[in-house]
Amino acid sequence: MAAQLVSGKLTSLPKDVDINNGEANVFDIDGDRVGAYRDQQGTLHIVDTTCTHLGCELNWNSAETSWDCPCHGSRFTYEGEIIEGPTVKPLKTGKEQID
């Protein structure tokens, strides 16, 4: 389900998502982890929290506003773009506005 969510096949996260601007959280949706960050403009950025290097689960780094891999040090922006490797692929993402 996470893959469908981030590929845009689903229209939204569950209705109980409550993330303030500038904050992130990880949600478990049918056993899959999905990371969500709401930017200062209120847009919710959704990523698959599985690292594209070797599949470790990413953690949110609030100090750097990034998704970080505890296994090999890959780092990603809240939009899923690579900050540093060893990964060479960005995260799967989906983006939506939730009021």
SVG drawing of the C-alpha trace seen along z (x, -y; Angstrom):
<svg xmlns="http://www.w3.org/2000/svg" viewBox="-10 -29 38 34">
<polyline fill="none" stroke="black" stroke-width="0.4" points="0.0,0.0 2.9,-2.4 4.1,-2.0 0.6,-2.8 0.4,-5.8 3.7,-7.3 3.1,-6.6 -0.1,-8.7 -2.6,-5.9 -4.3,-6.7 -5.6,-10.2 -4.7,-10.7 -3.4,-9.4 -5.8,-8.4 -8.0,-11.3 -6.5,-11.2 -3.1,-12.6 -2.2,-15.5 1.1,-17.1 1.9,-20.7 3.9,-22.8 7.6,-22.0 7.0,-18.6 7.3,-15.0 6.0,-11.6 6.1,-8.0 2.8,-6.1 2.2,-2.4 -0.3,-1.7 -1.2,2.0 2.3,2.9 4.2,0.5 6.0,-2.6 5.3,-5.9 7.0,-9.1 5.2,-12.5 6.5,-16.0 4.4,-19.2 6.4,-22.2 5.9,-25.8 3.4,-26.4 1.2,-23.5 2.0,-21.0 2.4,-17.4 5.4,-15.6 5.1,-11.8 8.0,-9.4 8.6,-5.6 10.8,-5.3 12.7,-2.4 16.3,-3.4 17.0,-2.9 20.5,-1.7 20.0,1.6 16.5,1.4 17.0,0.1 14.2,-1.9 14.9,-5.7 14.6,-7.9 13.5,-11.5 16.2,-14.0 14.4,-17.1 17.7,-19.1 18.6,-18.7 15.0,-18.3 16.0,-15.1 15.3,-11.4 18.5,-9.5 19.6,-5.9 21.1,-4.5 22.7,-1.6 25.0,-3.2 24.5,-6.9 22.5,-7.8 20.5,-11.0 17.4,-12.4 15.5,-15.7 11.9,-15.7 11.0,-15.5 13.0,-12.3 16.0,-13.7 19.5,-12.5 21.6,-14.6 24.4,-12.1 25.1,-8.5 26.0,-5.7 22.6,-5.5 22.2,-6.5 18.4,-6.5 15.9,-9.0 13.0,-7.9 9.7,-7.0 7.4,-9.9 3.9,-11.3 2.9,-14.9 -0.5,-16.3 -2.1,-19.1 -4.2,-18.1 -6.1,-20.9"/>
</svg>
